[in-house]
Amino acid sequence: MLELYYFPGSLCSQKVKLVLAEKNLKWSDRLINLLTFENLQPNYIYLNPKGVVPTLVHNGKVICDSATIIRYLDEQFPNPSLIPNELVLQKRMDAWVDLQNRFPMRELMYGNYKGIDGIVLRRSVQIKEKLIPQLMQANPKLKERYAAKLEDVKHWNQTIRDFKKIADINAQIGPLLEQLEHQLSQTKWLCGETYSLADVVWTAVLNRLNELNFSYLWKDNKKSEVARYFQCLKERPSFQAAIQQDKMPLFTITVGLRRIFLGF
Ligand SMILES: N[C@@H](CCC(=O)N[C@@H](CS)C(=O)NCC(=O)O)C(=O)O
């Protein structure tokens, strides 16, 4: 029995959904509405100490963090395997996953979304900063977890309100794509001729960069290998299942907007 706690459109949740789709696994849907801050409620903080999605529960075992979850899924359900056989390629895979994890995607997203999406996202971080101290006071047993979350949220809030910091993050995208272009000029996928977990995480990232209008960095022959690669990723059935069908239910949006703008 696989249960996935996730939020539609969340980048880290999409990585896990891609793996579930690649392996054709059935899972139960546990939607955590980030717009109503369900992720900060004590019952979820008990499950996931950082108060983030995704969380996987497999036959009662709780696994947090998308990078850990996708490896766990590959170990438990090795057919088809998404980890290369050769040690050298496994190391390469780890390096691509780590490189992606070190890139501040959260700040990039919250700093760059425009229009109503941007307003909602940035306001949600401000609300978290006010809400967490109240939750901490009401739930003394979870004090340490809430204190760590508050520190993280404060830093997050400062970064996304600082145009210079966001511009610096945006300037890192080009060099990152250069690295991909170089690798993909030598191999079909990031770790050779077979699709791996490295490709899973970069599918979610390239898709998000595309949504944020950064695809001009690879379109029109600027990075033809990245463009070719992104096209191949989009043609996989897992892309359809995990990303194109990853829509937010109307109810989730309406209660979320009510919470963010009206406060209840
Ligand atoms: N390292 C974690 C990061 C998870 C994460 O930041 N999730 C975001 C959604 S993509 C989230 O839950 N944000 C809500 C919050 O931090 O309050 C992972 O890879 O699972």
The ligand as a MOL file (V3000), in Angstrom:
LIG
                    3D

  0  0  0     0  0            999 V3000
M  V30 BEGIN CTAB
M  V30 COUNTS 20 19 0 0 0
M  V30 BEGIN ATOM
M  V30 1 N 13.8670 18.6470 0.1590 0
M  V30 2 C 12.4360 18.4780 0.1440 0
M  V30 3 C 11.8010 19.8200 -0.1890 0
M  V30 4 C 10.2920 19.7330 -0.1880 0
M  V30 5 C 9.6330 21.0810 -0.4210 0
M  V30 6 O 10.2540 22.1620 -0.2650 0
M  V30 7 N 8.3540 20.9950 -0.7780 0
M  V30 8 C 7.5780 22.2020 -1.0210 0
M  V30 9 C 6.6660 21.9710 -2.2410 0
M  V30 10 S 7.6260 21.5970 -3.6950 0
M  V30 11 C 6.7020 22.4950 0.1820 0
M  V30 12 O 6.1570 21.6010 0.7750 0
M  V30 13 N 6.5680 23.7790 0.5360 0
M  V30 14 C 5.7490 24.2160 1.6170 0
M  V30 15 C 6.5260 24.7860 2.7650 0
M  V30 16 O 7.7670 24.7060 2.7930 0
M  V30 17 O 5.9160 25.3510 3.6800 0
M  V30 18 C 12.0450 17.4050 -0.8820 0
M  V30 19 O 12.7550 17.2680 -1.8860 0
M  V30 20 O 11.0810 16.6790 -0.6480 0
M  V30 END ATOM
M  V30 BEGIN BOND
M  V30 1 1 1 2
M  V30 2 1 2 3
M  V30 3 1 2 18
M  V30 4 1 3 4
M  V30 5 1 4 5
M  V30 6 2 5 6
M  V30 7 1 5 7
M  V30 8 1 7 8
M  V30 9 1 8 9
M  V30 10 1 8 11
M  V30 11 1 9 10
M  V30 12 2 11 12
M  V30 13 1 11 13
M  V30 14 1 13 14
M  V30 15 1 14 15
M  V30 16 2 15 16
M  V30 17 1 15 17
M  V30 18 2 18 19
M  V30 19 1 18 20
M  V30 END BOND
M  V30 END CTAB
M  END
